[in-house]
Amino acid sequence: MILPKQEKISWQHPEHKHAVKNADWFWSVGIVAAGGIFLSVFFQNYLFALSIVLFVAISFTLVRREPRLLTFEISRRGVRAGNILYPYSLLESFWVEDGEFDDMILFRSKKPLSPILVIPFDSTQTHPEEIRDYLLDYLDEEELEEPLHQILMEWFGF
């Protein structure tokens, strides 16, 4: 399905992969957190101990939640992920990754705190070449890689 350039390309995709965590995962995270809390208290770094407690509480809550189904959109205005619009003026380049397991669009952002923006897509819903052709009118193509922190978070099951 090839759309004219004045149209938008949109699709729906879960905000992240969801894997059901078993009891071993919760125990492992809990034991590592308890060790971190113990060391923080031992070195009298109470703020770090509190940070670990908050991180674990939030993590345990979030990993149980089912991911929301977000609408993603590429249009003349920019790239939209849910309710957030990223205008092309904030983006430098893109790369469409049509992977064996994951399909994603990577954007190099001008924002220093989030230099790589990752937008997932499903190649059965939206064709990678259609996305690439559309984005070439607005951004340069540059080979980008998924950020290490995101790969690690997926590996650890977050």
matplotlib code that plots the C-alpha trace (Angstrom):
import matplotlib.pyplot as plt

x = [0.0, 1.9, 0.5, 1.0, 3.6, 0.9, -0.6, 0.6, 1.9, 0.4, 0.3, -0.3, 2.2, 2.7, 4.9, 7.4, 7.8, 6.1, 7.4, 5.7, 8.2, 8.4, 9.1, 12.9, 13.1, 11.6, 13.8, 16.9, 16.2, 15.2, 18.5, 20.6, 18.7, 19.0, 22.8, 22.9, 20.9, 23.1, 26.3, 24.7, 23.8, 27.2, 28.9, 26.3, 24.9, 21.2, 20.0, 21.3, 19.7, 16.4, 16.9, 17.3, 14.1, 12.2, 13.7, 12.8, 9.3, 8.6, 10.2, 8.1, 5.0, 5.8, 6.9, 3.5, 1.6, 0.6, 2.1, -0.3, -1.1, 0.3, -0.5, 2.7, 2.5, 4.9, 3.5, 4.6, 4.7, 7.1, 7.0, 4.3, 4.6, 1.3, 0.7, 4.3, 5.2, 8.8, 9.1, 11.7, 13.5, 14.5, 15.7, 18.9, 18.7, 17.0, 17.7, 15.0, 16.0, 14.1, 15.5, 15.0, 13.2, 12.6, 11.5, 12.3, 13.0, 16.0, 16.2, 19.2, 17.8, 19.3, 18.4, 21.5, 19.7, 17.9, 20.2, 18.6, 14.8, 13.6, 10.2, 9.0, 6.9, 5.6, 6.7, 3.5, 1.5, 3.9, 6.5, 10.0, 10.6, 7.5, 8.8, 12.2, 11.0, 8.7, 11.4, 14.0, 12.0, 12.6, 15.7, 19.1, 19.6, 22.4, 23.1, 22.3, 22.3, 20.0, 21.3, 23.1, 21.0, 17.8, 19.4, 20.4, 17.0, 15.4, 18.0, 17.2, 13.5, 12.4]
y = [0.0, 3.1, 6.4, 9.7, 12.0, 14.4, 11.6, 10.2, 6.7, 5.4, 2.1, 0.7, -1.1, -2.0, 0.6, -2.2, -5.9, -7.6, -10.8, -12.3, -12.5, -15.6, -15.6, -16.2, -12.9, -11.0, -12.9, -12.1, -8.4, -8.4, -10.1, -7.7, -4.7, -6.0, -6.2, -2.7, -1.4, -3.1, -1.7, 1.8, 1.7, 0.3, 3.2, 5.6, 6.6, 6.6, 8.6, 5.9, 3.2, 5.1, 5.4, 1.6, 1.0, 3.4, 1.9, -1.7, -0.7, 1.1, -1.7, -4.4, -2.3, -1.5, -5.0, -6.4, -3.8, -4.8, -2.4, 0.2, 0.0, 3.3, 4.9, 5.9, 8.3, 9.8, 12.9, 16.3, 17.7, 15.1, 11.8, 11.0, 8.4, 8.3, 11.9, 13.1, 14.8, 15.0, 17.7, 17.2, 20.3, 18.3, 15.3, 15.0, 11.6, 8.2, 4.6, 1.9, -1.4, -4.3, -6.9, -10.6, -10.2, -6.5, -3.8, -0.3, 3.2, 4.9, 8.7, 10.8, 13.6, 17.0, 16.6, 15.7, 13.6, 11.4, 11.2, 8.1, 7.8, 4.3, 3.8, 0.2, -1.0, -4.2, -4.9, -6.8, -3.6, -1.0, -1.6, -0.5, 0.9, 3.0, 4.5, 5.0, 6.7, 9.0, 10.0, 10.7, 13.9, 15.3, 13.7, 12.3, 8.6, 7.5, 4.0, 4.0, 1.3, 0.7, 2.3, 0.0, 0.9, -0.2, -3.5, -4.1, -3.2, -5.7, -8.3, -7.9, -8.1, -4.5]
z = [0.0, -1.2, -0.1, -1.9, -0.3, 1.1, 3.1, 6.4, 7.2, 10.5, 12.3, 15.8, 17.9, 21.6, 23.3, 24.3, 24.3, 27.2, 28.6, 31.7, 34.5, 36.6, 40.4, 39.7, 38.0, 40.9, 43.4, 41.4, 41.2, 44.9, 46.0, 43.9, 45.2, 48.8, 48.3, 46.9, 49.8, 52.3, 50.7, 50.5, 54.2, 55.1, 53.3, 54.8, 51.5, 52.5, 49.5, 47.2, 49.3, 49.0, 45.3, 45.0, 47.0, 44.7, 41.5, 42.6, 43.6, 40.4, 38.3, 40.0, 39.3, 35.6, 34.6, 35.6, 33.5, 29.9, 27.3, 25.8, 22.1, 20.7, 17.3, 15.4, 12.5, 10.0, 8.3, 6.9, 10.4, 11.8, 13.6, 16.2, 18.9, 20.8, 21.9, 21.4, 18.2, 17.1, 14.4, 11.7, 13.0, 16.1, 14.1, 12.1, 10.3, 10.3, 9.6, 8.9, 10.5, 9.0, 11.3, 11.6, 15.0, 15.4, 12.9, 14.0, 12.8, 14.5, 14.5, 15.5, 17.6, 18.3, 22.0, 24.0, 26.6, 24.1, 21.1, 19.5, 19.2, 18.5, 16.9, 16.5, 13.5, 12.1, 8.6, 8.0, 8.6, 7.2, 4.5, 5.3, 1.8, 2.0, 5.3, 3.9, 0.8, 2.8, 5.3, 2.6, 1.7, 5.2, 6.7, 5.7, 5.9, 8.2, 9.5, 13.2, 15.8, 18.7, 21.9, 24.3, 27.2, 25.3, 24.3, 28.0, 29.3, 26.9, 27.8, 31.5, 30.8, 31.3]

ax = plt.figure().add_subplot(projection="3d")
ax.plot(x, y, z, "-o")
ax.set_aspect("equal")
plt.show()
